């Protein structure tokens, strides 16, 4: 599972494929930081390309459900990610 959304990179190309790479939940203060690896597209990822960027997304509060599906759903609730589609 991953997200599809055009996101400009520092390299002047657009990354369209984003997958979860890491999560850090702060249970004491609430909040969750998620790191996504970004690739030019899904075939690049499937063919072993390295990520061309990373994106950090801060979620308001950690959820009890830390499955990939639940995290992707929370990411898509963020304004800058609400146009993303599951792939």
N, C-alpha and C positions, 0 to 999 in steps of 0.2 A: 504494500500500500504506500502511496505517496500523494503529493498534491501537485496539480498543474496550475501554474499562474506565471505569466510573463513578469520577470523581475530583472531590472537592469543590474549589471555587475560593474565592478571597478575596471574591468578589462574591455569595456565598450561593447560587450555582447550581452544578449538577454538569456537568462536562465529560465527554463520553463518547467523543470522537474525538480521537486524538493522533497527530501525524505528526512525523517527523524534520525538524528545522530546522537543526541544526548538530552537528558533532562535533569534538572536540579530543583527539587521541591523544598521549600522552606516551611516546614510544618509549624514552627513556633510563631512566625509572623504572618503566615499565609503568603501565598504567591508561588509561582512556578516559572522557571526559565527553561525554555526549550530551544535547542539548537538544531537547525535544519541544514543539511548539506544540499547545495544547489548544483545542478548540472544543466548543460545546454538543453538536453532533452532526454526522454526515456531511453531511446536506443544507445545514447552515449553512456548512460549509467549501466545498462545491461551488457555493454561491450567492455566494461572495466575501466572506463574513464575516471579520472580523479575529479573530485568536486572543483568547480571553478569559483566557488564562494560559499560563505556560510551566512545564515540569517539567524538572529536571536529574536525570539518572540517571548514576551512576558505575559503570562496568564495571571489573572487577578487572584485566583486561589487554587491550590492543588485540589484535585478531585480524588475521591476514593478509588476511582476507576482509572488506573494509569496504563490501560491498554493503548496500543497504537491507535486503534480506531477512535477511542474516546479523546485522545490528545489531538488527533487531526480534527475532530469535530470542534473542540475548543479553539483551536487555532483559526478555523474558518469563521468563528464568531467575532474575531478581531476585524476592525474596519478595513485594514489594508489587505486582509486575506479573505474577505467574504465573497469574492468572485472566484476563488480557487475551486477546482473540481477534484474529486477523488480519482486516482488512476492506479 
